[in-house]
Amino acid sequence: MSVDVDKAARPPQDAPPPLPEPIKAVPVRHYGRWVAALVVIAVLALLVRAFATGNVNWDAIPDYLFNSDILRGLRNTLLITVLSMVIGVVLGVILAVMRQSKNPVTSTVAWFYIWFFRGTPVYVQLFLWFNLGLVFQYIDIMPIYKDEWSDFMTPFLCALLGLGLNEAAYMAEICRAGLTAVDEGQTEAAHALGMSHGKTLRRIVVPQAMRVIVPPTGNEVINMLKTSSLVIAVQYYDLLQSAQNVGRDSGVVVEMLILAAVWYLVATSVLSVGQYYLERHYARGSSRQLPLTPLQKAKAKLSGGSNHPAGGAA
């Protein structure tokens, strides 16, 4: 009985194919990254060494951290920031609606306002409000109010008008961008249902536009906090002014400026956290699954769970 050698050597037709050999991946060496990292570390080391060996009284910073004058300046800075942003947001929304109006007078006035206040530095505007007393001796709003301009235009009012009116021009463009981002079909459908223009804005357009308006508005709040240091030009007692006064009286000028920078960093960090959660709140309508917050990520790592939330809850 003969045996077919070739047929016996062949594997059966239903046998699985041999497994491929594992790929030996060799990572690419990025020598440029190591060089860049070494350069950055060297620069940071030189900066630390310069401040460590310099004639800086570091003990003065924690000693004056909660100084009453410093805290009063910080309170005034936060106050002028909040009030200026309130004026900027309210007037910005009005200007944005005026820009979109079909009335040529209101749209032209809004355009001119935005053009002027965006086109001139806020520092110049502060000085302009501060020195208007050279042109107007009295302010007379018959029959409501009448007084000398120098008594009426206080440093606080100069700072408030200079920052608030300037911010309104930027907020007007931010709000206009948010309103135009909403599909016009939404407005047409609301009008078809008999809703008035004002009710359509409040109920339909503005809630959807907030997803576009909130992120740049948060940036404007943080920027306003830093820009408020310019009010020292109109003699308003803010954080920078208080730091300079304390530094001049105590002889630690640079240290008090570093202290002012520390308080600015603390305030902007708190505002950044608030901005993050506010953006997360208004993103619920556009995202089915919100990303994890830093606290949720930390809890997930500690518990060994998944890095993805089960739902859109904050």
Secondary structure, DSSP 8 states (H G I E B T S, - for coil): ----HHHHHS--TTS---------------HHHHHHHHHHHHHHHHHHHHHHHSS--TTHHHHTTT-HHHHHHHHHHHHHHHHHHHHHHHHHHHHHHHHT-S-HHHHHHHHHHHHHHHHS-HHHHHHHHHTGGGT-SEEEETTTEEEEHHHHS-HHHHHHHHHHHHHHHHHHHHHHHHHHHS-HHHHHHHHHTT--HHHHIIIIIHHHHHHHHHHHHHHHHHHHHHHGGGGGGGT---HHHHHHHHHHHHT-HHHHHHHHHHHHHHHHHHHHHHHHHHHHHHTTTT-SS----HHHHHHHHHHT--SS-SSS--
